[in-house]
């Protein structure tokens, strides 16, 4: 006598958790890179920023865009 088992597609909890953790890690890395870029630009003098064509008020926006373009 033989038995067969059929399984229905189920929600894979381990795969979902792995996906969530990887998403969290990627988000944290992106935020870390954004903070680092912001800190480096904010530490520059107004004259240095003017030399590279950045106004002090644009630093936050530029830091966010720099991370997106990576």
Backbone as ProteinMPNN parsed JSONL, in Angstrom:
{"seq_chain_A": "XXXXXXXXXXXXXXXXXXXXXXXXXXXXXXXXXXXXXXXXXXXXXXXXXXXXXXXXXXXXXXXXXXXXXX", "coords_chain_A": {"N_chain_A": [[0.843, -1.159, 0.0], [0.563, 2.215, -0.801], [1.196, 5.596, 0.026], [0.335, 8.899, -0.67], [1.239, 12.227, -0.361], [-0.048, 15.393, -0.491], [0.732, 18.741, -0.742], [-0.405, 21.924, -0.037], [0.231, 25.136, -1.409], [1.798, 27.131, 0.917], [2.086, 29.805, 3.261], [5.253, 30.925, 3.552], [6.887, 31.377, 6.309], [9.544, 31.684, 7.166], [10.855, 32.589, 4.839], [9.529, 34.997, 4.447], [10.242, 36.39, 6.794], [13.008, 36.537, 6.379], [13.059, 38.153, 4.124], [11.942, 40.516, 5.19], [13.901, 41.18, 7.095], [16.144, 41.594, 5.454], [15.216, 43.773, 3.985], [15.011, 45.658, 6.03], [17.716, 45.865, 6.783], [18.811, 46.914, 4.419], [17.487, 49.352, 4.328], [18.5, 50.572, 6.664], [21.216, 50.775, 5.974], [21.037, 52.542, 3.86], [20.048, 54.838, 5.153], [22.193, 55.296, 6.885], [24.241, 55.937, 5.065], [23.13, 58.249, 3.997], [23.112, 59.93, 6.282], [25.877, 60.121, 6.707], [26.765, 61.412, 4.358], [25.354, 63.806, 4.63], [26.517, 64.772, 7.016], [29.195, 65.132, 6.239], [28.959, 67.093, 4.23], [27.755, 69.145, 5.722], [29.779, 69.806, 7.443], [31.492, 71.236, 5.93], [32.792, 74.445, 4.961], [31.033, 77.52, 4.163], [32.22, 78.7, 1.996], [33.634, 76.556, 0.795], [31.455, 74.966, 0.096], [30.228, 76.683, -1.741], [32.139, 76.638, -3.716], [31.763, 74.136, -4.859], [29.269, 74.421, -5.779], [26.982, 74.281, -4.117], [24.376, 75.259, -2.004], [23.989, 75.954, 1.47], [21.43, 75.386, 2.421], [20.595, 73.373, 0.757], [21.715, 71.001, 1.448], [20.521, 68.798, 2.881], [18.664, 67.803, 1.009], [20.373, 67.136, -1.123], [21.951, 65.163, 0.075], [20.039, 63.149, 0.462], [19.34, 62.606, -2.188], [21.798, 61.73, -3.207], [22.107, 59.239, -2.052], [20.042, 57.802, -3.199], [20.902, 57.673, -5.809], [23.019, 55.911, -5.733]], "CA_chain_A": [[0.0, 0.0, 0.0], [1.38, 3.425, -0.857], [0.523, 6.819, 0.428], [0.846, 10.122, -1.285], [0.874, 13.434, 0.367], [-0.06, 16.602, -1.309], [0.793, 19.938, 0.083], [-0.901, 23.131, -0.688], [1.167, 26.244, -1.194], [1.535, 27.784, 2.192], [2.834, 31.018, 3.542], [6.568, 30.552, 4.077], [7.219, 32.354, 7.344], [10.987, 31.916, 7.175], [11.194, 33.422, 3.679], [8.987, 36.335, 4.703], [11.094, 37.007, 7.811], [14.279, 36.844, 5.731], [12.801, 39.313, 3.265], [11.77, 41.679, 6.056], [15.193, 41.511, 7.696], [16.979, 42.161, 4.398], [14.687, 45.108, 3.714], [15.404, 46.501, 7.164], [19.159, 46.112, 6.674], [19.038, 47.809, 3.281], [17.016, 50.674, 4.733], [19.456, 51.119, 7.625], [22.431, 51.132, 5.238], [20.719, 53.745, 3.1], [19.983, 55.954, 6.105], [23.555, 55.539, 7.362], [24.952, 56.633, 3.986], [22.554, 59.595, 3.916], [23.628, 60.696, 7.42], [27.294, 60.38, 6.492], [26.862, 62.439, 3.318], [24.885, 65.049, 5.233], [27.522, 65.235, 7.98], [30.374, 65.605, 5.526], [28.646, 68.368, 3.589], [27.478, 70.145, 6.75], [31.048, 70.188, 8.065], [32.228, 72.113, 5.014], [32.532, 75.882, 5.113], [30.186, 78.081, 3.111], [33.069, 78.942, 0.826], [33.856, 75.266, 0.145], [30.191, 74.578, -0.535], [30.037, 77.54, -2.911], [33.073, 76.162, -4.743], [31.19, 72.973, -5.554], [27.942, 74.794, -6.269], [25.919, 73.844, -3.209], [23.984, 76.185, -0.942], [23.834, 75.237, 2.742], [20.048, 74.918, 2.539], [20.357, 72.234, -0.134], [22.493, 69.839, 1.896], [19.663, 67.643, 3.21], [18.119, 67.276, -0.248], [21.47, 66.528, -1.877], [22.328, 63.925, 0.765], [19.004, 62.162, 0.165], [19.445, 62.236, -3.608], [23.046, 61.007, -3.426], [21.893, 57.849, -1.646], [19.161, 57.191, -4.196], [21.665, 57.459, -7.043], [24.045, 54.877, -5.548]], "C_chain_A": [[0.897, 1.234, 0.0], [0.524, 4.628, -0.496], [1.139, 7.99, -0.329], [0.391, 11.296, -0.441], [0.918, 14.595, -0.59], [-0.035, 17.783, -0.358], [0.259, 21.105, -0.724], [0.109, 24.235, -0.464], [0.806, 26.971, 0.09], [2.416, 29.016, 2.319], [4.144, 30.619, 4.197], [7.037, 31.639, 5.031], [8.705, 32.687, 7.33], [11.404, 32.823, 6.014], [10.705, 34.849, 3.882], [9.841, 37.074, 5.731], [12.444, 37.405, 7.214], [14.136, 38.086, 4.852], [12.653, 40.595, 4.093], [13.094, 42.132, 6.661], [16.113, 42.146, 6.663], [16.511, 43.569, 4.024], [15.079, 46.096, 4.799], [16.888, 46.859, 7.078], [19.478, 47.084, 5.541], [18.62, 49.23, 3.629], [17.985, 51.332, 5.7], [20.75, 51.55, 6.938], [22.215, 52.409, 4.438], [20.677, 54.964, 4.02], [21.371, 56.308, 6.641], [24.354, 56.32, 6.324], [24.438, 58.067, 3.838], [23.065, 60.479, 5.059], [25.095, 61.053, 7.233], [27.491, 61.473, 5.449], [26.447, 63.791, 3.873], [25.949, 65.619, 6.171], [28.757, 65.805, 7.287], [30.122, 66.948, 4.845], [28.418, 69.469, 4.622], [28.756, 70.639, 7.415], [31.859, 71.147, 7.186], [31.864, 73.575, 5.27], [31.636, 76.354, 3.968], [30.985, 78.314, 1.831], [33.335, 77.637, 0.064], [32.593, 74.784, -0.567], [29.936, 75.393, -1.798], [30.948, 77.097, -4.052], [32.525, 74.969, -5.521], [29.738, 73.203, -5.967], [26.773, 74.346, -5.417], [25.651, 74.949, -2.192], [23.736, 75.368, 0.324], [22.418, 74.678, 2.899], [19.722, 73.707, 1.68], [20.989, 70.939, 0.365], [21.611, 68.627, 2.157], [19.115, 66.992, 1.94], [19.204, 66.555, -1.051], [21.902, 65.216, -1.237], [21.313, 62.811, 0.466], [19.102, 61.692, -1.276], [20.702, 61.43, -3.897], [22.881, 59.527, -3.08], [21.028, 57.126, -2.661], [19.943, 56.84, -5.459], [22.743, 56.394, -6.912], [23.636, 53.579, -6.134]], "O_chain_A": [[1.886, 1.281, 0.731], [-0.691, 4.651, -0.693], [2.344, 8.023, -0.577], [-0.711, 11.316, 0.107], [1.837, 14.729, -1.397], [-0.697, 17.8, 0.68], [0.468, 21.219, -1.932], [0.776, 24.264, 0.57], [-0.339, 27.367, 0.308], [3.366, 29.213, 1.56], [4.145, 30.036, 5.281], [7.523, 32.688, 4.608], [9.08, 33.851, 7.467], [12.22, 33.727, 6.196], [11.397, 35.801, 3.524], [10.132, 38.257, 5.557], [12.964, 38.482, 7.507], [15.003, 38.959, 4.85], [13.188, 41.639, 3.721], [13.374, 43.329, 6.731], [16.791, 43.13, 6.959], [17.332, 44.452, 3.776], [15.438, 47.238, 4.512], [17.268, 48.013, 7.276], [20.32, 47.969, 5.692], [19.302, 50.193, 3.278], [18.267, 52.524, 5.575], [21.319, 52.584, 7.288], [23.105, 53.254, 4.35], [21.225, 56.013, 3.681], [21.686, 57.483, 6.828], [25.066, 57.263, 6.67], [25.216, 58.986, 3.583], [23.411, 61.64, 4.838], [25.513, 62.163, 7.564], [28.308, 62.372, 5.648], [27.102, 64.802, 3.621], [26.246, 66.813, 6.124], [29.295, 66.833, 7.699], [30.973, 67.837, 4.88], [28.844, 70.605, 4.417], [28.807, 71.771, 7.898], [32.798, 71.787, 7.658], [30.768, 73.887, 5.736], [31.501, 75.681, 2.945], [30.473, 78.141, 0.725], [33.271, 77.612, -1.165], [32.651, 74.265, -1.681], [29.482, 74.855, -2.808], [30.568, 77.173, -5.22], [32.8, 74.82, -6.711], [29.066, 72.289, -6.444], [25.693, 74.063, -5.935], [26.576, 75.502, -1.597], [23.317, 74.213, 0.246], [22.242, 73.596, 3.459], [18.677, 73.082, 1.862], [20.806, 69.887, -0.248], [21.927, 67.531, 1.695], [19.108, 65.767, 1.82], [18.963, 65.478, -1.596], [22.191, 64.252, -1.946], [21.697, 61.663, 0.244], [18.96, 60.501, -1.552], [20.681, 60.537, -4.745], [23.454, 58.664, -3.744], [21.263, 55.953, -2.951], [19.673, 55.825, -6.1], [23.334, 56.009, -7.922], [24.387, 52.606, -6.064]]}, "name": "protein", "num_of_chains": 1, "seq": "XXXXXXXXXXXXXXXXXXXXXXXXXXXXXXXXXXXXXXXXXXXXXXXXXXXXXXXXXXXXXXXXXXXXXX"}
